[in-house]
Amino acid sequence: MIRDTALVNALLSVPILVLSGVTSASAKERPHQVSGDVISVNVSDQTVVIKRSATKGAAELRLLVDSGSEILVGKEKKSLSDVHAGDRLRGKYLDKDGKHIARTLYVSGLSSSEMKSSAAGSSEAKTPSTSPATQPASPAKQ
């Protein structure tokens, strides 16, 4: 009877140990979100360094781009060589073996500072222009 109880207890504890191991492993591989401006791109090292816009931890983050990484500009797939310093980037990455592995990166050609200045420029562009092309023609002198 005691032996049967010990066997039952051992069998019941195995799933708990297995489930607790799965939970901690999946928590480590949960993707993190990131956004910021690209500072540098190193195609040979397959890395991109970004300056985070909403700083959580370090202000700069080095992401490793591997075969599982996806880089998108709009809906079009691109490669790391299409990413340039000054581009705006947002995406997801995993922490694995002490490295930040990029999963999905969305790239736009404007940095956050350029977006602000273009937004200011677009409000100015909405004001009527006074260029000669838009001025009514003056009556001809006789």
C-alpha positions as CSV (number, residue, x, y, z in Angstrom):
1,M,0.0,0.0,0.0
2,I,2.8,2.4,0.9
3,R,4.7,1.5,-2.2
4,D,1.6,2.1,-4.4
5,T,1.1,5.6,-2.8
6,A,4.8,6.5,-3.4
7,L,4.4,5.4,-7.1
8,V,1.2,7.4,-7.5
9,N,2.9,10.5,-6.0
10,A,5.9,10.1,-8.3
11,L,3.7,9.8,-11.3
12,L,1.6,12.8,-10.4
13,S,4.7,15.0,-9.8
14,V,6.3,14.3,-13.3
15,P,3.7,16.3,-15.3
16,I,4.1,19.2,-12.9
17,L,7.8,19.3,-13.4
18,V,7.5,19.0,-17.1
19,L,4.8,21.8,-17.3
20,S,6.9,24.1,-15.1
21,G,9.9,23.6,-17.4
22,V,7.8,24.4,-20.5
23,T,6.4,27.6,-18.9
24,S,9.8,29.0,-18.0
25,A,11.2,28.2,-21.5
26,S,8.3,29.8,-23.3
27,A,8.6,32.9,-21.1
28,K,12.2,33.4,-22.1
29,E,11.3,33.1,-25.8
30,R,8.4,35.6,-25.6
31,P,9.0,38.3,-28.2
32,H,9.8,41.8,-27.1
33,Q,8.7,44.9,-29.0
34,V,11.1,47.6,-30.0
35,S,10.9,50.9,-32.0
36,G,13.4,53.6,-32.8
37,D,15.8,55.0,-35.3
38,V,18.5,53.0,-37.0
39,I,22.0,54.1,-35.9
40,S,24.1,51.6,-37.9
41,V,23.8,48.5,-40.0
42,N,26.6,45.9,-40.4
43,V,25.7,43.5,-43.2
44,S,28.7,41.3,-42.7
45,D,27.9,40.8,-38.9
46,Q,24.2,40.7,-39.7
47,T,23.4,43.3,-37.0
48,V,21.4,46.5,-36.8
49,V,21.8,49.0,-33.9
50,I,18.8,51.2,-33.1
51,K,18.3,54.1,-30.7
52,R,15.1,53.3,-28.9
53,S,12.3,55.8,-28.9
54,A,10.6,54.5,-25.7
55,T,13.6,53.6,-23.6
56,K,13.3,50.4,-21.6
57,G,16.7,49.6,-20.3
58,A,19.5,50.5,-22.7
59,A,18.9,53.5,-25.0
60,E,20.7,51.6,-27.9
61,L,19.9,48.0,-28.9
62,R,21.9,45.7,-31.1
63,L,19.7,43.2,-33.0
64,L,21.1,40.1,-34.7
65,V,19.4,39.4,-38.0
66,D,19.4,35.7,-38.9
67,S,17.6,33.4,-41.4
68,G,14.5,33.4,-39.3
69,S,14.3,37.3,-39.3
70,E,11.9,39.1,-41.6
71,I,12.4,42.6,-42.8
72,L,9.5,44.5,-44.3
73,V,9.1,47.8,-46.0
74,G,5.4,48.2,-46.4
75,K,4.3,44.7,-47.4
76,E,7.5,44.1,-49.4
77,K,10.1,41.7,-48.0
78,K,13.6,43.2,-47.9
79,S,17.1,42.3,-46.8
80,L,19.4,43.9,-44.2
81,S,21.3,45.7,-47.0
82,D,18.1,47.7,-47.6
83,V,18.1,49.1,-44.1
84,H,20.1,52.3,-43.6
85,A,21.1,54.6,-40.8
86,G,18.4,57.1,-40.1
87,D,15.5,54.7,-41.1
88,R,12.7,54.4,-38.6
89,L,12.3,50.8,-37.4
90,R,9.8,48.9,-35.2
91,G,9.4,45.2,-34.6
92,K,9.8,42.2,-32.4
93,Y,12.9,40.3,-31.2
94,L,13.7,37.4,-28.9
95,D,16.3,37.2,-26.2
96,K,18.2,33.9,-26.8
97,D,21.7,32.9,-25.5
98,G,22.4,36.5,-24.4
99,K,21.6,37.9,-27.9
100,H,18.7,39.9,-29.2
101,I,17.5,38.0,-32.3
102,A,15.3,40.0,-34.7
103,R,12.0,38.3,-35.7
104,T,10.0,40.8,-37.6
105,L,11.3,44.3,-38.4
106,Y,9.1,47.0,-40.1
107,V,11.2,49.7,-41.7
108,S,10.2,53.2,-42.9
109,G,12.6,55.6,-44.6
110,L,12.0,58.5,-42.2
111,S,13.5,58.8,-38.7
112,S,11.3,60.1,-35.9
113,S,13.0,63.6,-36.1
114,E,12.4,63.6,-39.9
115,M,8.8,62.7,-39.4
116,K,8.3,65.6,-37.0
117,S,9.9,68.1,-39.4
118,S,7.9,66.7,-42.4
119,A,4.7,67.0,-40.4
120,A,5.6,70.6,-39.7
121,G,6.4,71.1,-43.3
122,S,3.1,69.5,-44.4
123,S,1.1,71.9,-42.3
124,E,3.0,74.8,-43.9
125,A,2.3,73.3,-47.4
126,K,-1.4,73.5,-46.7
127,T,-1.3,77.3,-46.6
128,P,-2.0,79.0,-49.9
129,S,1.0,79.7,-52.0
130,T,1.8,83.2,-53.3
131,S,4.0,82.1,-56.1
132,P,3.5,83.9,-59.5
133,A,2.0,80.8,-61.1
134,T,-1.0,81.0,-58.7
135,Q,-1.5,84.8,-58.9
136,P,-4.2,86.1,-61.2
137,A,-2.8,87.8,-64.3
138,S,-2.8,91.5,-64.1
139,P,-4.6,93.4,-66.7
140,A,-2.5,94.5,-69.7
141,K,-1.5,98.2,-69.8
142,Q,-2.7,100.1,-72.8
